[in-house]
Amino acid sequence: MNILGNIIWLLFGGILGTIAWLIAGLVLCLTIIGIPFGIQCFKIAQLVLWP
């Protein structure tokens, strides 16, 4: 049952959430002040991918 839930999460929320966090990280890395926040966005993107 856990595997099924993980697959459903990946298909319906994980991929979209990860893409959103990656885009936010890229935008934040465009400025000098935003680089530390952009790096944290990349870390959160990895966490969002799997519950």
C-alpha positions as CSV (number, residue, x, y, z in Angstrom):
1,M,0.0,0.0,0.0
2,N,2.9,2.4,0.7
3,I,4.4,1.8,-2.7
4,L,1.0,2.6,-4.4
5,G,0.7,5.8,-2.4
6,N,4.3,6.9,-3.3
7,I,3.6,6.3,-7.0
8,I,0.3,8.2,-6.8
9,W,2.1,11.1,-5.1
10,L,4.9,11.1,-7.7
11,L,2.5,11.2,-10.6
12,F,0.0,13.8,-9.3
13,G,2.0,16.0,-7.0
14,G,5.7,15.2,-6.7
15,I,6.7,16.0,-10.3
16,L,4.8,19.3,-10.4
17,G,6.1,20.3,-7.0
18,T,9.6,19.5,-7.9
19,I,9.5,21.4,-11.1
20,A,8.0,24.4,-9.3
21,W,10.8,24.4,-6.7
22,L,13.5,24.0,-9.4
23,I,12.1,27.0,-11.3
24,A,12.0,29.0,-8.1
25,G,15.6,28.0,-7.3
26,L,16.8,29.1,-10.8
27,V,15.0,32.4,-10.5
28,L,16.5,33.1,-7.1
29,C,20.0,32.1,-8.3
30,L,19.9,35.0,-10.8
31,T,20.7,37.5,-8.1
32,I,23.6,37.5,-5.7
33,I,21.4,37.9,-2.6
34,G,19.1,35.0,-3.7
35,I,21.8,32.4,-4.3
36,P,21.6,30.9,-0.7
37,F,17.8,30.7,-1.0
38,G,18.0,29.2,-4.4
39,I,20.3,26.4,-3.1
40,Q,17.7,25.7,-0.4
41,C,15.0,25.5,-3.0
42,F,17.0,22.8,-4.8
43,K,17.2,20.8,-1.6
44,I,13.4,21.2,-1.0
45,A,12.8,20.1,-4.6
46,Q,14.5,16.8,-3.8
47,L,12.4,16.3,-0.7
48,V,9.1,17.1,-2.5
49,L,9.8,14.4,-5.1
50,W,9.2,11.6,-2.7
51,P,7.0,11.8,0.4
